[in-house]
Amino acid sequence: MGVLGMNPTEDEVEKRLTDLGRPEYIDHKMFHNLIEEELGKPIPKVQELLDYLKQFDKDGKGALSKEELQEVMRGSELSPDEVQASLRKMPRNSDGHLDIAKLSKYFLQLGGSQVGTETARRDVASRVREAIVRIAEAEAQYDLKDAKAFAQFLHDADVRLVRARYLTELVLSGRPLPRRQELQSMTFVPPDSEAETALVSHQEVQTWAEGNRDAIICSISHAWETREHPDPCRYQLEQIAQRVALYEAAFKADVWVFYDYASLFQFERFSPEEQSSFGAAMQNMHVMYAHEHTLTLRIENLTPDVVWNRMMDNGTELVPVYDKDQKCVVAKPLKDLVANKSAYLSRGWCMAEVEWSSLRTVNLQHQRIDGVDDRSGDGSDLNGRIPMTPEKFRSKMEEAVFTHRSDAESVIRLQKKIFFEKVTACEHLELEGLPADQMLALAHALPLYKNLKSLTLKTFRCDEEQVEALAEAFATSGLQMITVRNDDAKSTTLMVKALAEALKTNSSVTSIDLRYNGIGAEGAKALAEALKINASVAKIGLYSNQIGTEGAEALAEALKINKSITNINWPHNQIGDEGAKALSEALKINASVAKIGLYDNQIGTEGAEALAEALKINASVTDISLSNNQIGAEGAKALAEALKINGSVTNINLFDNQIGAEGAKALAEALKINASVTDISLSNNQIGAEGAKALAEALKINASVTDISLSNNQIGAEGAKALREAMEERKRKGVPLECRH
């Protein structure tokens, strides 16, 4: 009943069985009557479907050809290629043709309706077409994040990958790529190795998918430069071989390449198996370019004119291509081939491959490999891409060049399906190398990433127009974490201001990582204004941003108001004593900040003394790092006095602060009283034996410190002995202590 679209509940089934007298079994007649009663009309008979399909069997052989099935499908929305793809699931006779008798039973299983009148006959036609549409839509779904699903696709469609080492041999020998039909029987002998097949076996791919072999899989996106061969002058082959050779040198892994001419069965496909393989591959071609376990290497340029013209003039340099008249591969001069000089980005399939490739969560897996090496720093060499929305893609397709224009609708439908599949599922997105126009595309696409949690932007360019659009997109997004890494001061400043503007209304972002960006005081001021309003951000990473005293003062003012920030991470920012003083004033008021990182900030004694005064009042800070500053002995003494009062700090890092023996002694006295500190780092501080002995005595009394670092302090044998004794005494008391010196 379920096959016919009826889904009765268990109670309904039980009632029907009771109505029928609960027989031991239901015969065909009883079942037939039951279904007719439920449907309120007769179900179609196999013979009626058979009679209908026979109308399209022009040669009377009891089977339908591809063309005859397309006639059945006249009026449906399926393209010829989609009809062809659906053929793979339909029953065939021994010759590989669609058997009408078997088809009739097959379609009957998909549901039916009354047959007999002309209206009913039209209904049968509609049901048959609907069944074929259903078959097409029920094509195998391959998880675009699962390596095993990728291997399954290659197996199902019999797509073969090419060994990178074989491509290198072709370049060295001056030969073009053979097509799949010839290549699948070829072997070669790499240097210092045994003979190998040119194509990778499905078993090898399966071994990789199971995690038992390392491999890098590269899908090549390229133009076909002639009708007969995509790369007759070997320009593309050279680009590919150069790039994959780098991968082979850098990684201890095989490199396998998908190149359509060598990986898919090409014209002319004689056997049903070759036809089926090609149809299955084309129906799911997005898997090669959108899968998270593949890279896309894009070649946009056509063969340079000088290379093309030289080969055109050289009648002795031949290209092996298939000749449809001779039914075999024949070596021909370039001038005898039908050239296609359409630009890469004007071609429909190339555009589709670009879009599919741009949908990966890390866009660096999609690279152009034939671009100009531009090191001017103006961003003209950036070629990262954002996927088009389906609406924009459809409009672009209207201008695209297709060898078969009927392919356009299939490509549009598939791009829409994959776009929403990838975008909806995406939670973490890493984008690198975006030029300004693609930053605007990101602003338009971002609202469609409904489940996106983190966004990383690296090495980009933008101007006022793009950042205004991005600010609007960020403001309404559900992002939780934003990371920015950039090498262009102007673009970075604009981006930070856009983020700051968005944070005034956004309530989902909790973490912003702006390390190594050089945002300066102006960027810090913009963020400070936002933090006076924002109530969701808990952490902003500002390592190495040259915010200086002015930036620190602005952020400190914001912290007097803000109640959400829990982590202050400002290392290497030259905030100095004045910046530390401003932060100290904020900490006397702020009750949310728990961690403070002020590594390498040119903080001296005055700054340390100010922070110490704040810690006497503040009860929220648990972790403070002042490593690589110059607080000296006096600064250490001030902090020691604070620790005698403070009961919240558990971790204090004073690495490399020239506190000397006097500073160590002061801290030792504090540890005799303090009961909250568990971890203290005093390495590289020249405390000597005297400082070590003072700390050892304190540790015999203190019961909270479990980890202390005193390396590179010239404590000598005397200091080391004192510390060993303290550790032994702590051990006897059952109080653990890790001491590194």
C-alpha atoms as one frame of an Amber mdcrd trajectory, in Angstrom:
protein
   0.000   0.000   0.000   2.901   2.313   0.730   4.228   1.784  -2.804   0.928
   3.153  -4.123   1.194   6.265  -1.991  -1.076   4.970   0.818   0.260   5.072
   4.353  -2.290   3.500   6.741  -1.623   3.436  10.478  -1.332   0.165  12.395
  -4.817   0.714  13.832  -6.256   1.217  10.346  -4.597  -1.978   9.129  -5.986
  -3.866  12.125  -9.493  -2.547  11.404  -9.279  -3.648   7.778  -8.104  -7.109
   8.786 -11.067  -7.370  11.182 -13.459  -6.267   8.401 -12.027  -9.012   6.199
 -12.508 -11.651   8.906  -8.813 -11.661   9.837  -7.749 -14.217   7.178  -4.413
 -16.028   7.500  -3.308 -14.392   4.265  -4.674 -11.899   1.722  -4.823 -13.180
  -1.830  -4.354 -11.009  -4.943  -8.087 -10.528  -5.535  -8.738  -9.462  -1.927
  -5.828  -7.026  -2.071  -6.976  -5.621  -5.430 -10.507  -4.973  -4.117  -9.144
  -3.441  -0.928  -6.937  -0.978  -2.822  -9.722  -0.021  -5.208 -11.993   0.669
  -2.250  -9.345   2.822  -0.575  -8.554   4.778  -3.751 -12.221   5.081  -4.728
 -11.294   4.042  -8.290  -9.711   1.119 -10.118  -5.916   0.793 -10.199  -4.170
   0.574 -13.563  -3.496  -2.826 -15.008  -0.050  -3.719 -16.283  -1.548  -4.335
 -19.723  -2.960  -0.816 -19.888   0.450   0.701 -19.131   2.004  -1.692 -21.615
  -0.426  -0.577 -24.326   0.363   3.055 -23.608   4.143   2.629 -23.815   3.909
   0.569 -27.030   2.762   3.709 -28.830   6.308   5.033 -28.575   8.028   1.816
 -29.685   8.486   2.815 -33.330  10.405  -0.256 -34.449   8.165  -2.699 -32.557
  11.068  -4.405 -30.795   9.471  -4.164 -27.365  12.056  -1.650 -26.094  12.390
   2.142 -25.903  15.415   4.080 -27.077  16.659   7.257 -25.440  14.893   9.306
 -28.127  11.638   7.388 -27.660  11.736   7.896 -23.903  12.262  11.629 -24.474
   9.092  11.551 -26.600   7.289  10.014 -23.608   8.652  12.896 -21.536   7.550
  15.647 -23.929   6.021  18.432 -21.862   7.939  17.628 -18.671  10.513  19.924
 -17.060  13.351  17.401 -17.330  16.193  18.128 -19.730  17.365  15.398 -22.127
  20.406  14.777 -19.905  18.218  14.320 -16.854  16.033  11.871 -18.747  19.211
  10.074 -19.760  20.373   9.981 -16.126  17.055   8.471 -15.025  17.534   5.613
 -17.506  20.170   4.062 -15.279  17.562   2.993 -12.723  15.086   1.534 -15.179
  14.844  -2.169 -16.071  16.556  -3.250 -19.289  16.540  -6.290 -21.551  19.584
  -8.422 -22.328  20.673  -5.948 -25.021  20.706  -3.079 -22.553  17.533  -1.443
 -23.948  14.512  -0.352 -21.915  12.151  -3.333 -21.821   8.549  -2.152 -22.213
   7.011  -5.094 -20.341   9.338  -4.606 -17.401   8.821  -0.840 -17.542   5.063
  -1.270 -17.258   5.403  -3.239 -14.029   8.049  -0.815 -12.805   5.879   2.263
 -13.331   2.902   0.476 -11.779   4.921   0.163  -8.557   5.265   3.945  -8.478
   1.501   4.416  -8.252  -1.274   4.697 -10.803  -4.691   5.886 -11.729  -7.694
   4.737 -13.713  -7.159   3.874 -17.358  -9.759   3.466 -20.053 -11.156   6.790
 -21.224  -9.152   9.378 -23.160  -8.955  11.476 -19.998  -7.720   8.453 -18.121
  -5.149   7.779 -20.848  -3.805  11.279 -20.505  -3.645  10.610 -16.786  -1.557
   7.492 -17.405   0.802   9.550 -19.570   1.071  12.080 -16.778   1.745   9.333
 -14.231   4.449   7.782 -16.396   6.168  11.130 -16.833   5.796  11.784 -13.115
   7.402   8.427 -12.383  10.397   9.256 -14.578  10.733  12.676 -12.942  10.666
  10.923  -9.578  13.406   8.579 -10.742  15.535  11.506 -11.896  15.030  13.355
  -8.628  15.823  10.201  -6.682  19.376  10.053  -8.020  21.930   8.952  -5.457
  22.786  11.634  -2.928  26.447  11.906  -1.988  27.492  13.535   1.274  29.823
  16.374   0.302  31.789  16.052   3.549  32.260  12.270   3.664  35.324  10.758
   1.968  33.580   7.394   1.675  30.641   8.998  -0.118  33.091  10.580  -2.559
  34.688   7.200  -3.231  31.215   5.720  -3.709  30.392   8.332  -6.344  33.565
   7.564  -8.288  32.665   3.883  -8.141  28.985   4.312  -9.047  29.740   6.544
 -12.029  33.019   4.792 -12.882  34.939   8.068 -12.796  38.706   7.512 -12.791
  41.425   9.786 -11.423  44.803  10.294 -13.130  48.110   9.907 -11.314  50.045
  13.182 -11.130  53.266  11.349 -11.943  51.764  10.275 -15.252  50.978  13.894
 -16.124  54.606  14.785 -15.456  55.721  12.045 -17.830  53.414  13.396 -20.528
  54.900  16.875 -20.178  58.462  15.561 -20.309  57.716  13.491 -23.393  55.758
  16.254 -25.152  52.540  14.239 -25.458  48.972  15.473 -24.909  46.514  13.761
 -22.593  44.758  10.732 -24.084  41.025  10.371 -23.637  39.575   7.974 -21.049
  38.921   5.098 -23.453  42.608   4.791 -24.365  44.007   5.859 -21.027  42.383
   3.134 -18.935  44.691   0.475 -20.393  47.899   2.531 -20.241  50.812   2.055
 -17.859  54.011   4.020 -17.314  57.254   3.679 -15.357  57.996   6.618 -13.010
  61.647   7.379 -12.172  63.060   4.989  -9.559  59.820   3.002  -9.420  57.966
   0.089 -10.919  55.348   0.274 -13.651  52.035   1.819 -12.653  48.661   2.261
 -14.293  47.983   5.793 -15.516  44.573   5.758 -13.816  43.925   5.237 -10.121
  41.835   2.174  -9.317  38.569   2.359  -7.383  40.125   0.133  -4.728  42.926
   2.649  -4.187  40.371   5.426  -3.758  38.430   3.284  -1.298  41.599   2.664
   0.709  42.146   6.430   0.869  38.530   7.022   1.913  38.931   4.561   4.780
  41.924   6.543   6.061  44.550   3.967   5.132  46.278   5.981   2.417  47.195
   9.650   2.040  46.222  11.392  -1.160  45.458  14.893  -2.454  42.637  14.935
  -5.002  42.605  17.826  -7.465  39.658  18.570  -9.758  40.669  20.615 -12.795
  38.331  23.311 -14.091  39.284  24.326 -17.630  37.989  25.258 -21.060  37.819
  22.925 -24.049  39.942  24.692 -26.673  38.834  22.481 -29.551  35.813  20.284
 -30.093  37.986  17.172 -30.389  40.527  17.776 -27.598  40.431  20.258 -24.703
  44.184  20.914 -24.617  45.807  20.201 -27.976  48.835  22.448 -27.314  49.446
  20.974 -23.831  49.261  24.419 -22.184  46.800  23.238 -19.527  48.770  20.051
 -18.973  51.900  22.055 -18.179  50.025  24.284 -15.684  48.592  21.238 -13.919
  51.885  19.328 -13.826  53.720  22.308 -12.345  51.191  22.734  -9.535  50.787
  19.071  -8.607  54.570  18.668  -8.598  54.654  21.243  -5.781  52.099  19.219
  -3.838  54.092  16.036  -4.336  57.247  17.753  -3.086  55.566  19.347  -0.070
  53.402  16.471   1.139  54.064  12.809   1.669  50.956  11.833  -0.244  49.830
  10.685  -3.650  48.356  13.356  -5.905  45.394  12.262  -8.035  43.782  14.441
 -10.665  40.289  14.642 -12.138  40.381  15.947 -15.712  37.181  15.314 -17.627
  38.784  14.249 -20.913  40.904  11.629 -19.166  38.509  10.713 -16.342  35.176
  10.341 -18.189  34.283   8.286 -21.249  34.383  10.617 -24.238  32.658  10.676
 -27.617  32.062   8.202 -29.126  30.591   6.033 -26.343  29.623   2.674 -27.821
  28.673   0.434 -24.902  25.705   0.890 -22.506  28.252   0.869 -19.669  30.105
   3.841 -21.124  26.852   5.714 -21.703  25.638   4.955 -18.201  28.966   5.994
 -16.669  28.968   9.326 -18.492  25.344  10.050 -17.624  25.871   9.280 -13.943
  28.985  11.451 -13.817  27.314  14.428 -15.483  24.271  14.141 -13.226  26.510
  14.509 -10.155  29.438  16.508 -11.524  29.179  18.918  -8.592  30.624  16.204
  -6.330  34.026  16.646  -7.973  34.073  20.400  -7.369  32.122  20.976  -4.154
  33.335  18.063  -2.018  35.280  19.028   1.090  37.929  16.387   0.359  38.933
  17.777  -3.039  40.771  20.839  -4.334  39.769  22.747  -7.440  42.573  24.004
  -9.671  41.225  26.556 -12.114  42.842  27.428 -15.475  41.235  30.541 -16.923
  43.637  31.460 -19.699  43.476  29.841 -23.080  46.684  28.719 -24.780  48.809
  31.831 -25.488  48.526  32.973 -29.096  52.229  32.543 -29.735  52.046  28.870
 -28.714  48.802  28.263 -30.613  50.010  29.933 -33.800  53.315  28.112 -33.752
  51.528  24.769 -33.590  49.064  25.837 -36.286  52.005  26.525 -38.586  53.740
  23.286 -37.670  52.015  20.608 -39.700  54.238  17.853 -38.300  53.109  18.224
 -34.670  49.973  16.093 -34.456  47.237  15.629 -31.852  45.695  12.157 -31.373
  41.894  12.631 -31.459  38.897  10.433 -32.127  37.645  10.467 -35.715  33.935
   9.681 -35.946  34.173   8.599 -39.592  37.045   6.183 -39.079  35.725   5.134
 -35.642  39.191   5.291 -34.089  41.840   7.681 -32.759  43.729   9.487 -35.541
  46.683  11.889 -35.262  45.717  15.238 -36.802  47.328  18.675 -37.124  45.846
  21.485 -35.017  44.505  23.249 -38.100  42.155  20.311 -38.734  40.514  20.610
 -35.317  37.495  22.825 -34.585  38.708  25.583 -32.290  36.635  27.162 -29.499
  38.006  30.523 -28.385  35.212  31.431 -25.948  36.582  32.895 -22.724  36.663
  30.591 -19.712  34.281  32.700 -17.631  31.762  32.930 -20.469  31.281  29.153
 -20.631  28.352  27.635 -18.783  30.042  24.536 -17.397  33.121  26.525 -16.340
  30.899  28.999 -14.512  29.117  26.134 -12.789  32.415  24.579 -11.682  33.533
  27.918 -10.259  30.301  28.203  -8.288  30.414  24.648  -6.954  34.059  25.078
  -5.974  33.290  28.320  -4.131  30.848  26.516  -1.847  33.488  24.699   0.199
  33.920  25.814   3.805  37.573  26.757   3.130  37.790  28.705  -0.106  41.563
  28.208  -0.339  40.660  24.766  -1.687  39.691  26.607  -4.879  42.640  28.241
  -6.634  43.460  29.688  -9.991  46.809  28.236 -11.040  47.567  30.192 -14.209
  47.218  33.748 -12.894  49.830  36.469 -13.181  52.336  36.569 -10.321  51.552
  40.072  -9.041  53.446  41.150  -5.945  52.553  44.816  -6.098  50.506  44.508
  -2.921  47.511  46.315  -4.428  45.359  43.181  -4.254  45.101  42.728  -8.019
  46.413  39.185  -7.626  43.615  38.134  -5.261  41.274  35.618  -6.877  39.184
  34.183  -4.039  35.500  33.836  -4.836  32.106  33.854  -3.135  29.355  31.648
  -4.597  26.609  33.463  -6.488  23.085  33.305  -5.199  20.884  31.084  -7.418
  19.055  34.142  -8.753  22.258  35.827  -9.881  23.606  32.566 -11.272  20.476
  32.092 -13.383  20.861  35.568 -14.874  24.523  34.876 -15.683  23.569  31.600
 -17.344  21.455  33.490 -19.855  24.675  34.911 -21.296  26.774  31.751 -20.915
  28.094  29.699 -23.807  27.071  26.021 -23.930  27.977  23.437 -26.527  24.495
  22.061 -25.857  22.189  24.887 -24.804  19.839  22.330 -23.243  22.476  21.834
 -20.520  21.756  25.289 -19.092  18.576  24.422 -17.195  20.175  21.315 -15.696
  23.163  23.363 -14.512  20.905  26.066 -13.052  18.762  23.540 -11.199  21.800
  21.696  -9.838  23.565  24.904  -8.750  20.483  25.983  -6.810  20.200  22.597
  -5.120  23.885  22.442  -4.148  23.983  26.111  -3.123  21.271  25.688  -0.531
  22.546  22.267   0.538  26.029  23.630   1.276  25.051  27.071   2.517  22.356
  25.802   4.854  24.633  23.191   6.426  27.700  25.470   6.707  28.656  26.357
  10.291  32.290  27.435   9.814  33.486  29.442   6.811  37.084  30.428   6.033
  37.601  32.863   3.149  40.970  34.003   1.858  42.094  36.226  -0.972  38.813
  38.045  -1.646  39.063  41.135  -3.892  36.708  44.061  -3.296  33.935  42.879
  -5.617  33.815  39.522  -3.867  33.545  41.193  -0.469  30.334  42.767  -1.758
  29.194  39.342  -2.932  29.874  38.061   0.596  27.622  40.760   2.035  24.811
  39.647  -0.277  25.318  35.925   0.394  25.850  36.064   4.156  22.134  36.276
   5.095  21.625  32.914   3.361  24.097  31.176   5.689  21.417  30.591   8.298
  23.497  28.260  10.516  26.882  29.951  10.186  28.647  30.209  13.550  32.161
  31.362  12.681  33.605  33.409   9.828  37.312  33.875   9.087  38.464  36.514
   6.588  42.101  36.524   5.447  43.995  38.704   2.970  41.222  40.757   1.394
  40.552  44.171  -0.086  37.498  46.379   0.408  36.319  49.968   0.185  33.499
  52.027   1.686  30.745  50.471  -0.424  31.634  46.911   0.554  32.090  47.562
   4.278  28.760  49.343   4.535  27.051  46.311   3.031  29.052  43.984   5.278
  28.155  45.999   8.370  24.476  45.482   7.580  25.014  41.767   6.982  27.023
  41.299  10.190  24.457  43.217  12.228  21.643  40.812  11.418  23.652  37.589
  11.185  23.701  34.817  13.767  27.501  34.646  13.799  29.176  33.842  17.090
  32.843  34.281  16.154  34.568  36.544  13.616  38.271  36.319  12.788  40.135
  38.846  10.635  43.715  38.522   9.323  44.743  41.054   6.711  47.835  42.647
   5.204  46.325  45.885   3.919  46.009  48.736   6.425  43.240  50.608   4.608
  41.029  47.563   4.136  41.651  46.423   7.703  40.672  49.785   9.168  37.476
  49.844   7.126  36.646  46.264   8.152  37.158  46.985  11.853  34.899  50.017
  11.615  32.272  47.885   9.879  32.499  45.293  12.644  32.241  47.975  15.289
  29.143  49.427  13.645  27.545  45.969  13.432  28.290  45.230  17.085  26.102
  48.120  18.121  23.040  46.090  17.114  24.274  42.497  16.818  23.549  40.307
  19.828  24.994  36.949  18.732  28.741  37.548  18.335  30.667  36.497  21.452
  34.251  36.406  20.175  36.268  38.580  17.786  39.846  37.694  16.856  41.776
  40.635  15.377  45.318  39.475  16.097  48.192  40.714  13.894  46.190  43.333
  12.020  47.706  46.642  13.083  44.324  48.298  13.633  45.982  51.122  15.584
  44.369  53.585  17.946  41.607  54.476  15.469  40.456  50.874  15.187  40.545
  50.483  18.964  38.457  53.643  19.408  35.799  52.350  17.005  35.599  49.069
  18.896  35.418  50.917  22.206  32.368  52.877  21.106  30.652  49.646  20.084
  31.475  47.943  23.390  29.702  50.693  25.285  26.499  49.413  23.670  27.132
  45.749  22.872  26.179  43.199  25.526  27.182  39.896  23.869  30.906  40.022
  23.047  32.947  38.275  25.716  36.369  38.255  24.081  38.287  40.441  21.639
  41.779  39.300  20.678  43.992  42.306  19.896  47.464  40.764  19.909  49.990
  42.890  17.994  47.760  45.730  16.821  49.722  48.850  17.816  46.729  50.284
  19.651  49.102  52.274  21.895  48.190  54.320  24.934  45.387  56.149  23.136
  43.671  52.953  22.031  44.046  51.387  25.473  42.524  54.432  27.128  39.493
  54.309  24.813  38.937  50.603  25.472  39.350  51.148  29.208  36.589  53.754
  29.166  34.314  51.254  27.440  35.085  48.620  30.091  33.707  50.934  32.754
  30.329  50.458  31.079  30.533  47.086  29.360  29.457  44.038  31.362  29.971
  41.238  28.830  33.724  41.266  28.151  35.430  38.573  30.227  38.757  38.321
  28.433  41.160  41.198  27.719  43.878  40.016  25.353  46.110  42.961  24.397
  49.665  41.595  24.072  52.335  43.451  22.084  50.466  46.741  21.776  52.810
  49.319  23.364  50.150  50.576  25.764  52.830  51.609  28.286  52.293  52.774
  31.854  49.579  55.230  30.880  47.549  52.549  29.139  47.965  50.243  32.140
  46.811  53.043  34.449  43.682  53.619  32.356  42.885  49.906  32.447  43.417
  49.866  36.202  40.807  52.557  36.705  38.340  50.514  34.678  39.063  47.368
  36.706  38.105  49.156  39.881  34.595  49.423  38.435  34.307  46.487  36.051
  33.098  43.193  37.537  33.053  40.961  34.443  36.658  40.760  33.234  38.298
  37.509  34.381  41.430  37.245  32.226  43.953  39.942  31.391  46.772  39.431
  28.885  49.246  42.319  28.664  52.373  40.535  27.380  55.115  42.803  25.966
  53.486  46.190  26.436  56.325  48.323  27.797  54.663  48.422  31.208  57.006
  49.583  33.946  56.814  50.075  37.685  54.110  52.744  37.548  51.827  50.624
  35.426  52.307  47.599  37.702  51.600  49.697  40.782  48.362  50.972  39.242
  47.236  47.442  38.369  48.090  46.309  41.880  45.853  48.985  43.345  42.998
  47.794  41.125  43.490  44.179  42.244  43.016  45.217  45.848  39.457  46.162
  44.881  38.596  43.952  41.924  37.129  40.537  42.701  36.532  39.176  39.166
  40.025  38.864  37.682  41.368  35.327  37.972  44.231  35.366  35.478  46.758
  38.135  34.809  49.784  38.012  32.524  52.392  40.774  32.572  55.201  38.767
  30.992  57.914  40.513  28.969  57.442  43.919  30.594  59.713  45.952  32.871
  57.891  46.108  36.198  61.099  45.498  38.195  61.386  44.820  41.905  59.147
  47.726  42.882  56.375  46.604  40.583  56.619  43.073  41.990  56.421  44.444
  45.527  53.243  46.355  44.665  51.654  43.239  43.204  52.709  41.254  46.245
  50.865  43.663  48.499  47.765  43.259  46.349  47.956  39.458  46.554  47.845
  39.670  50.341  44.356  41.115  49.940  43.047  39.754  46.658  41.228  36.429
  46.800  40.266  35.930  43.142  43.544  35.709  41.193  44.579  32.109  40.587
  47.164  32.541  37.840  49.862  35.227  37.625  52.579  35.367  34.977  55.559
  37.696  35.537  57.995  36.014  33.127  60.957  38.248  32.153  60.301  41.324
  34.288  63.636  41.888  36.061  62.070  41.557  39.492  65.329  40.224  41.033
  65.744  38.729  44.488  63.916  41.618  46.182  60.817  41.167  44.044  60.864
  37.403  44.627  61.125  37.883  48.393  58.128  40.220  48.392  56.054  37.729
  46.433  57.166  34.962  48.784  55.797  36.902  51.731  52.495  37.333  49.914
  52.263  33.582  49.214  52.475  32.868  52.928  49.146  34.645  53.216  47.438
  34.222  49.839  45.222  31.158  49.430  43.933  31.617  45.866  46.984  31.558
  43.580  47.558  28.111  42.067  49.946  28.896  39.212  52.785  31.424  39.206
  55.487  32.003  36.600  58.649  33.862  37.579  61.084  32.496  34.996  63.866
  34.660  33.544  63.876  37.173  36.416  67.377  36.908  37.962  65.996  36.031
  41.397  69.147  34.097  42.332  69.606  31.726  45.261  68.214  34.228  47.769
  64.951  34.644  45.893  64.627  30.873  45.441  65.164  30.202  49.138  62.542
  32.797  50.097  60.012  31.208  47.764  60.882  27.732  49.063  60.081  28.796
  52.604  56.781  30.285  51.486  55.852  27.113  49.630  56.255  25.060  52.775
  53.466  27.152  54.257  51.323  27.851  51.202  48.809  25.125  50.331  47.259
  26.558  47.135  50.138  26.832  44.653  50.405  23.654  42.586  52.625  24.914
  39.760  55.562  27.334  39.890  58.020  28.103  37.093  61.471  29.414  38.060
  63.652  28.460  35.091  66.585  30.626  33.930  66.994  32.372  37.276  70.572
  31.501  38.303  69.345  29.953  41.557  72.402  27.731  41.876  72.788  24.567
  43.920  71.745  26.289  47.125  68.479  27.563  45.700  67.727  24.232  44.027
  68.271  22.392  47.296  65.856  24.685  49.133  63.191  24.115  46.501  63.649
  20.313  46.631  63.171  20.379  50.359  59.989  22.433  49.987  58.638  19.955
  47.447  59.420  17.012  49.706  57.673  18.646  52.630  54.639  19.400  50.476
  54.631  15.785  49.355  54.652  14.569  52.966  51.684  16.792  53.644  49.879
  15.382  50.588  49.844  18.750  48.851  51.100  18.359  45.222  53.591  20.850
  43.767  55.149  21.035  40.303  58.287  23.176  40.375  60.329  23.824  37.218
  63.721  25.457  37.656
